[in-house]
């Protein structure tokens, strides 16, 4: 099974070849997050990149928010910006991550995957989510 490697993604960040990066949280995700009342939800952001969603969530009281990204550069940048959440910013392959979440929020991770991995993504997300929760 082919997949884009850690080195591939790291190179994209080091050369600033990140055309998907909006520089801020996008309006649809901001509006979705703004309507969530339970700030104790355990939230995962896979492939978070520069983590604007993470920044927005923790700034707005969602303290049980976690990031998984395979690339060292965005992970280190997020840790520097959010030192109180260092243990919740995880450098690993999403497909190797093991935990349990109430909600998975992501902007571009699914579409960044090689299409042959998309079914694996759905299965992995299902395993990471607690019963009767959302992606």
C-alpha positions in Angstrom: 0.0 0.0 0.0 1.4 3.3 -1.1 1.3 6.3 1.3 3.0 9.7 1.6 5.8 9.5 4.0 6.8 11.6 7.0 9.7 12.9 4.9 7.3 14.0 2.1 5.2 16.0 4.6 8.2 17.4 6.4 9.7 18.6 3.1 6.3 20.3 2.3 6.5 22.3 5.5 10.2 23.1 5.3 9.8 24.5 1.7 6.5 26.2 2.6 4.7 24.2 0.0 1.5 24.2 2.0 -1.1 25.7 -0.4 -4.0 24.2 1.7 -3.0 26.4 4.7 -5.5 29.2 5.1 -3.5 31.0 7.8 -6.5 30.9 10.1 -9.4 28.7 11.2 -11.9 28.5 8.3 -15.4 29.9 8.7 -17.3 26.5 8.5 -15.2 24.9 11.3 -15.3 28.1 13.4 -19.1 28.1 13.1 -19.3 24.4 13.9 -17.1 24.8 17.0 -19.0 27.8 18.2 -22.2 25.8 18.5 -20.6 23.0 20.6 -21.7 23.5 24.2 -19.8 20.6 25.9 -16.2 22.0 26.3 -15.2 18.7 28.0 -15.4 16.7 24.8 -12.2 14.8 24.0 -11.4 16.0 20.5 -8.9 14.8 17.9 -7.5 16.8 15.0 -5.7 14.5 12.6 -3.2 15.9 10.2 -3.5 19.3 12.0 -0.6 21.0 10.3 -0.3 24.5 11.7 -3.3 23.8 13.9 -5.5 26.8 13.6 -8.5 24.7 14.7 -6.5 23.5 17.7 -5.5 27.1 18.7 -9.2 28.1 18.4 -10.5 25.2 20.4 -8.1 25.6 23.3 -8.5 29.4 23.3 -12.2 28.9 23.6 -12.0 26.5 26.6 -11.8 23.1 24.9 -8.9 21.8 27.0 -9.2 18.1 26.1 -8.2 18.7 22.5 -5.5 16.6 20.8 -3.5 16.9 17.6 -1.9 14.1 15.6 0.5 15.0 12.8 3.2 13.0 11.1 5.4 16.0 10.4 7.8 17.3 13.0 7.8 21.0 11.9 4.1 21.8 12.5 4.1 19.7 15.7 7.0 21.7 17.1 5.4 24.9 16.1 2.2 24.0 17.9 4.1 23.0 21.0 5.9 26.3 21.0 2.6 28.2 20.7 0.8 26.0 23.2 3.3 24.8 25.9 0.4 23.9 28.3 -0.8 21.3 25.8 2.5 19.8 24.8 1.4 16.2 25.7 -1.8 16.6 23.6 0.2 17.5 20.5 1.4 14.1 19.2 3.9 13.5 16.4 2.8 10.2 14.9 1.2 8.6 11.9 -2.6 8.8 12.3 -2.9 5.2 11.3 -0.7 4.2 14.2 -2.4 6.4 16.8 -4.5 4.6 19.4 -6.9 6.4 21.7 -10.6 7.2 22.1 -12.3 10.4 21.2 -15.8 12.0 21.3 -15.2 14.1 18.2 -12.8 14.2 15.3 -12.5 17.6 13.5 -10.4 18.0 10.3 -10.2 20.4 7.4 -8.0 18.8 4.7 -6.6 15.5 6.1 -9.0 13.2 4.2 -8.4 14.8 0.9 -4.6 14.9 1.4 -4.6 11.1 1.7 -3.9 9.0 -1.4 -7.3 7.8 -2.5 -6.4 4.2 -1.8 -6.1 5.1 1.9 -9.4 6.7 2.3 -11.3 3.5 3.3 -8.5 2.9 5.8 -9.1 6.4 7.2 -12.8 5.8 7.6 -12.1 2.5 9.4 -9.4 4.1 11.7 -11.6 7.1 12.5 -14.4 4.7 13.4 -12.0 2.8 15.8 -10.9 6.1 17.4 -14.4 7.4 18.0 -16.4 6.4 21.0 -19.9 4.9 20.1 -22.5 7.4 18.9 -20.2 10.4 18.4 -19.1 12.5 15.3 -16.5 12.9 12.7 
